[in-house]
Every structure is written in C-alpha cells, then in structure tokens.
Amino acid sequence: MLYASLGISYDSFMIAPKPIKKGDTIGIVSPSSPIAAFCPRRFERGVNHLKELGFDVKVGKYATSRYKHTAGTIVERVEDLHLMFSDPDIHAIICTIGGFNSHQLLEKLDFDLIKENPKIFMGYSDIVALLNVITDRTGMITYHGPALLPQFAEYGGVLSYTWKYFQDTVMSAENEISILSSKEWTDELTRWDEADDRKRKMKKNTGMKVLKPGKAEGKLWGGNAGTLLLLAGTPFFPHVKGGILCIEEDEAETPATIDRFFTQLRHMGIYDRINGILIGRCHSSVGLSADDSLEDIVRIATDGYDFPIVFDVDFGHTDPMITIPIGGNCKIDATDNISVVFRNA
C-alpha cells in the first residue's frame, strides 16, 4: 500500500465513507443556487441518467426550491442535508450545482450528526465550502466531483472520463487512484433547457504540466479558490498543514482576480503550510494568454517556495473531471514524468 514504507496508517485519521454500488440510493440536494428550479427538463434528465446508471434517486424536499437567490432558506437547505445524512436508505448525496452561498449553512450544520452517519457527499464550485469544512470538522472524506446538472445531466450522459473517475473513487474498494489526463475536454456553454440537446464541442487535451518540479504527499484540500477564501479569517478555514492544495477557478474570473487569489493565499501564510499544489484546468473565457499567463501569475505568487506545482489537471469548471477525495491522500511526482496518485483513505 502507498505510504506503507513510511510506517504511517492514514486510515486511522480519516473516515472513508463506504463505496456505493448499483442499486444504492443517491440523494439530491441544492445547498446553494436555485438553478434547478429554472431548468426542470435538465434536472429531470440528470435524475433519469442516474437511474440509467443503476442507482435509485431520492430528491431532497427543497432541491428544486427557490428563495430569493438561493434554493430555499438557510433552515430549509440545512434540513435537507440533515435528513439525507440521517436517512439510512441514502448511500450518497450529490449536489445539483454550486452557486454563491453554501457557506451560509456552516453555523447551522450538525457536524456530530454527519460524523455519526458517514456517507459520500459530492459537489464542486461553491460546494467547496461545505466539503472542506465537513472534512475538517468531522474527519470524514468528502468528494470534489461531478454535480447533477452540469455533469450527470450532460446531453448523451455523463462523459466517460468523468464516469471512470467517479467509479474509481466512490464505487470501488480499491484505495489508490492514478490520475491520467483526459484525451479531450470542453468548456463550451450551452443554455440549459433551450440549447443543450447536442453534445458539446471537444478540444484536444495537452495534459498535465509541471510549473515547479518535485515530489510531495499529503492530504487533499481546496477546490474553487474564491469559495475557499470566503472562509479566510473565520473559524471555518480548514487546517491544511502538510496538505496538497487543489485550486481552480470558474469562467467569471480574469487573470487579475486569479492573481489576487494566489497572492491572498501567500499573505495568509498558506504556502508555508502546504507540501504542493494541483491547479485545475482554466476556462478559456478567463483570458489567460502568453502575455498574462497562469504560469507567470503562480510563479510570482509562490516565489521563494519550492514545493511541486502541477497545472492543467482535469478538475474545475471544464469537462470532463476527476473526483477528488477531500481529506484523502495524494502523492505527486513532478520530476521526469508527472505522476499524481490519490488514496481514498
């Protein structure tokens, strides 16, 4: 097993939820955005596709609700999460999408309830606030991975690469997952329920790249940078010491705002605490270029640090995507060849 030569058993530190299998029930929740209320056809397609993949599906009471700019009030969204975790018939919980306000729920969450009922909890983007805090407070691994509306409701079904890493990470008893780059990717946006009845156009993927070489290992933390940094200066920012930080951003950002995020991480002293960084593939609308590149932004922000940094990894706001076990372990070898291995425990 990975790390055996170090004499360390990470299993004793983290709670790994049981893998799910076909026939199990997946609960659907909307802890943040009310978008599910505006695209019922897309929502139904995602639910039906999960059923086609062999799962039973239970939709949360407020999963398709709308309260102003969120999917239900804080109390309602928390209620949905608590009911899903406490329901013994639910084996995994998948979010419909991200948004802006999942961190509203943090003060109301019953972390003891969650810890006593460990199960797969998955999402990305704004859901990063819940993933990292739940893992930090309970020791339960959570999963940065496909959501219902963007991935499982894809026209023609979830992309094969995304499905492979979903299976490898949450449907397999095998602990080690080797990350290989996808052959192609897309960041095309189609208007849901109006212009999403075709497959999106794909581009050739040039694969993961090394910004700073080296070797590192540690627990996985992070996800969307803007969401993670909402927790800065609060009691909820995760204890990332000794970890591997995963960072990505969405299509609304620019080189300037991405620079701001990486600089803030520096000023917070995060680079003094971590062992390495994985950076998700950026959306083309961000506007990075040879004159204003991600490589230059990150190199300047991490000046003086020699931990390995790998970018253009298949996660973030492009497709397809890997599933990342937040709180699980990662080993990076960014020397002669790039090797990234996750351990789901």
N, C-alpha and C positions, 0 to 999 in steps of 0.2 A: 504493500500500500504506500501511496505517497506520504512522505514525512516520517515513515517508519524508521528510517535511518537516523532521524533526529531524536527518536525516543519520545515523541510527543503524540498524544491522542487528542485531537481536536474534538472528537465526538463527545468528550466529557464536558466541553464548554458550551456546545450549541445543541439546540433541539431541532432535529431534522424531521419535518412532517413526513408521514407515510406517503409513499408513491401512490398515485391514483391509477386506476385501470378502467378499461371499458366496462360500462355498466354502473360505474360510480356516478354520484350526483354532483354537479358543479352549480354553485350558487352565483348569481349575477347581481352586482351592486353598483351603485353610482355614488361614490363618496365625494364627488366634486361637481363636475359640469352637468347641466341638464340636457346635453345634446341628444341623448337617447329619446327625449320627448319630442324632438323635432325631426327625427328620421326613423319613423316606425318601420318602414319597409327594410331599411338597412338593419335595424335591431332584430327584426324577425328572421332575416337571413342569417345573422350571426348565431342566433339561438338554434335555428334549424341545422346549421352546419355542425355545431357541437353535437347535436343529436345524431347527425350522419356519421360523425367520428366515433360514435358509440357511447356517448355519455347521456345520462339523464340531466335535465336542467331545471333549476328552481329559480325563478326571477324574484328578486327582493321586492318587498312591498312598495318601496319608493324608488326603484331602479329607473323608472320612466317618468318620475315626477319632475315638477318644476316649481321652485320657489325663488322668485326674482332671478338672480344669476346663478343659482345652484340647484342641484337635484334634491329638493327637499330642504327643510330646516336642518340646523345642526342636530337637534334632538332626533329627527327622523332618520338622518343618514347614519348617526351613531346606532340607533335602534336596529337598522338593517344589518350593520356589521355585527353587532352583538348577537342578534338572532341567528345569523349564519354561522358564527363561531360556536354557539351553544347547541345548535341543531346537530344531533349525532348522525343524521341522514345525509348531511352535507360533507363532502370529502375534500372539496377545493372551492375557493372563492376567486372569481375573476371579475375585474372591474370593467365597466363599459368603455371607459375612456378616462383621460386625465381632466384638466381644467385649470383652475387657479386657487381653489380654496379648501383642499382636503386638510390642510393644517388647522383649520377651524375645529376639527374633531379631536385634536390631541388632548385637550384638557378634559374631555368627557369620556375618553376610552377607558374601558376596564381592562387593564393590562393583565391582571390576575386571571380574569375570565379567558383571555386569549391564550395565556400560557398554559392554562389547565385544559385547553381544547386545541392543541396544535393541529393545524391543517394548512394546506397550501393556500397562500394569499398572493395574488399576482396582479400586476399592472405596471405602468411606467408613466413618464412625464410628471404631472402634478402628484400622482400617487406615490412618488418617491418620498414625500414627507412621511406618509404612513409606513412605507416599507422600512425605512431606516430607523424610525423611532420605535416601531414594534419590535424589530430585531434587537435594538439596543436595550430596550426596557424588559424584554421577556427572554432573550436568548434564543428565540425561535427564528429559524431561517425563513425569510420571505423571498419573493421572486420578482425580479425586474424582467418582465417579459410581455408577450402579446396580450392585447386587450380585445374585448368583444368587437367593438365597432371598427377599429382600424384594421385588425388582422383577421379575426375569425369570420368577419362579415365581408371579407375581400371577395370580389366577383370571381367565381370559379373555386372559391375555398381558400383557406389559409395557405400561404406559399410553402412549398415543400421544405425549404431550408429552415423556415421558422418552425414548422411542424416537427422536423427532425430534432431540433434542439429542445423543443418543448417536451418531446417524448424522452429524450436522453436525460433531461434534468428532473422532470417531475413524474415520469411514468416508468422509470427504471430503478432497480435496486443497485445498479452499478454506480459507485460513488464518483469515479473520475470521468470527466468530460473534456476531451481535447477539442479546442476551438480551431476550426479551419474556416478560412474566408469563403463567402458565397461566390458563385461564379458571376452573378449579375445582381443588380439592385435597381431600385426605383425611388424617386421622390416626387413623382407626378401626383398632383392633387386633382381628384375628380369630385364634383359636387354630389354629395350623398343624396340618394333618393331621386336624383334628377339626371345625373350623367355618370353613374357608376355601374352601368350594365355592360362593361367591357373590361378586359384585362388592361392593366396599366403598362405603359411602355417601359421596357427594361434597358439598363445600360451595363456595359461590361464592367466588372469589378476588378480593380488592380490589386486588391488585397490589403492586408495589414502592413503598416510601415513603421520603422523604428525612428523615433525622434532622438531619443537618448538610449544608448545600448546598456546592457547589464542584466543581472539576474535578481529576482526578488520573489518573495512569497509573503502571504498574509491574508487576513480576512477581507472580503469584498464589501465595499461601502459605496454609496453615492447614487448616481444617475443624473437626472436633469440638474444642471448647475444652478439655474435660477431658483428652482424649488428647494434644493438643498440649502442654499444660502438664505432662504427665508427663516431658517432655524438658527442662524448665527446670532449670538448674544442672548439666546433663550436657553432654558433648561433642557431643550429637546435636541440640541445638536448632538449627533452620535459620537461615541468615543472611538475615533478612527485610528488611534495609536497602533502602529505596527501593521496597518492595513494597506490594501491596494484600493486606490480611489478610482472609481469609474465616473467619467464625466462626459456629458453630451449636451447639446442644445437644439432648440427647435427652429423652425423656419422663420420665426418672427425676429430672431436676433440678427446682429450685424457684427463685423469684425470688432467694432468699438465696444459693444456690450460683452462679447466673448472675452476680450482683453480685460474688461472690468471685472468679470467673474474670476478669471485666473489670478488677477492681481489681488483681489479681495482674499482669495484662499492663501496667498502669500502673506498678506498682512495679518491674517488670523493665526499664522504660525502652523497651518495645516501641513505645509511641506516639511516642517521639522518632525512631524509625527508619522508620516506615511513611508512606505517602502517602494511604491511605484504607482504609475498612473496608466489606465487604459482610457483612451478617448474614442467615443463613438463617432461614426461617420456623420459629417455635417451635411445638412440640406443645401442644395446648390443656391437657393434663394438667399442664403446668408450673405453671399457676395464676397467670399474669400477669393483671393487672386494671388498671382505671383508677387505683386507689389504689396499686398496686405494679407499675408498667408497665416494659416493656423500655426505652422511650424515656427515662424518668427514670433508670433504672439506668445506661444507657450514657452519657447526657449528663453525669451526675455523675462517672463514671469517666474520661471524656475531657475534663473541664473544663480549659480552657486550650489545647486543641488545635483547630485549625480545618480539619483535613482533612475531605473529604466522607465521610459515613456514610449508606449505603442499607440499609434493612432489609426484611424480608418477601420476600426473594429465594427463588426456588424451589430450595433445596437444604437438606439436613439430614435429619431423621428424620420427614419427612412426604413425601407423594407428590402429584403427580409431582415429578421433579427434573431439573435441568440436569446436564451433565457439565462439570466444571471442570478445565482443564489446569493442574495444579500446576507452576509454573515457566514456564508460558506467560504471555502479557502481557494486561493489562487496561487499558481506558480507561473512566473513569467521568465522565459529565457529569450532575451532580445540581443543575442550575440551573432553567431554565424547565420542561424536561421531563427525565425520567430516561432516560439512555442508558447502557447497560453493554455494552461490546464486548470479547470475548475474542479473543486472537490465539494460535493454536495453534503457536507457534514462538518 
